[in-house]
Amino acid sequence: MERWAGKIAVVTGASSGIGLATVKDLVKAGVIVIGLARRVNKMKRLEDELQFRRGSFHSCECDISKLESIKAAFKWIEETFSKINILINNAGILKFSGILTEGNEEGLRELIEVNLLGNVYCTKEAYRLMRASYGEECHIININSILGHSIPSSLASLTYNLYPTSKHALKATTEVLKQELSNEKNIRISSISPGLVKTEIAHSAKHPCADRIMGSQTILHVEDVSRAILFVIGSPRHVTISELIITPTGQKY
């Protein structure tokens, strides 16, 4: 990670979970990190916590479900930092809206807007600022899920509705992006797909099985994923880890 010291990284969903853990690890490695999230107060507290570390952390309020909010955030990033070297598309939500045939339409729409379209819009804005780095090494990482690869029948009772759909679409979107940017030799693109991770996503969605899901003994910690992110970024420049699947030992997928 030494070559990334002083470079500019953007992490979406930076106020909690995988995003927060990733921010801490990147700042520790000397990276200048901008966090995007709605809960700006939590990020401000994180700024205070990280102010004497090797790198630095800067918070920016952003609602990933709204294009105008994304554009405003990246305009501020451009005016303040001029460029971007790393984008971690981490923001995601789980909406408990019942089964698909009875689901709440507004919840389903928001899930797609955050998990898929928000990712696409952030990538578009970040790519523009990566080109402003004039050939410096850049990396885009999409945080996917094992549910973006397969949907085990054992999860049917958990009523994830369009969550796996959004992650399958994100997998396809990542592949399209790789093809579109295949001639951009300074930009690497990777996807990381964790299994079950101990975050607040299920509780935030008021999922009826949240306690059972998060109480499982077979579960990843957010630090496991953030370390994987640094591993992918820190791989030699001539190496691209295109897809990394991480599961708790024993978890089937």
Steps between C-alpha positions, in 0.01 A plus 500: 500500500799735520450624145146614589612733781382853423257382230130591502233238578120526513303252712120493478297387798785619723303560820473137612579137430741406222534861388606625841752217546641568153539871574701420813731256320559735206578797725736282700678420172549871430218550249295821484143370531169670423199329654154529344192422709174651620592487869753781494505535880645149534765583242588825680573300813717271289691803372589586860603141571731482198647849500845397625542195277740465209237581240192719538122469489251750360123452519247606240126460541353306209182305436603228254137449395485852353696597188505870588654420839770288335580773248525761776734278705734433210498867403624579852764226468615643168522854637683386816727216379498531117526125440419151627722190502279244678124446509346248740133455403386361833164665576210257501168439668268211574129576489264259670197550278343158523495253212527635145131447421397702805800728546496872565575668166676799654736278695581293193570814295733642767692173521577506128584872509757454777646155428523536122438847361684680781799279428485584129465876559791508747716305256417742220594803711813334638620394155491861385726599791724198451572621149610827660779308677693496168599135495541439873402154622127478577275225632121450511366239740133396511387331820263229385374192687493125458129561431618666181628160383234255617185490711502202738155353556575501872460881490152493354338556839707815556303695235789698358280578195698727261823503700649202311365648177685826564822310573471281190451820300804654669708199398392545138558876521855440625568272204365762258720763664808280461433468127429871455821599680720222364721757326548707817824334608532709817157403640444160660149374577418241764198347665498365856214272602477425872282241659306585815659801675418630847362847421187695587341455156244238604399688816474828307260327261296376799533152359307252720794257488764765577593360841535148361700620199742722692520259794641220289832363617600456135540862400764737367609815679523835320876501556526178297355680199703820546821296515394330177447841340853609592634167372336557161615863478849413620561226245777579246397744232530236226256276692123546501294297745180518301277306737552408864242290686530488879286276717503399864658156533226245450249730333354349183414706197 
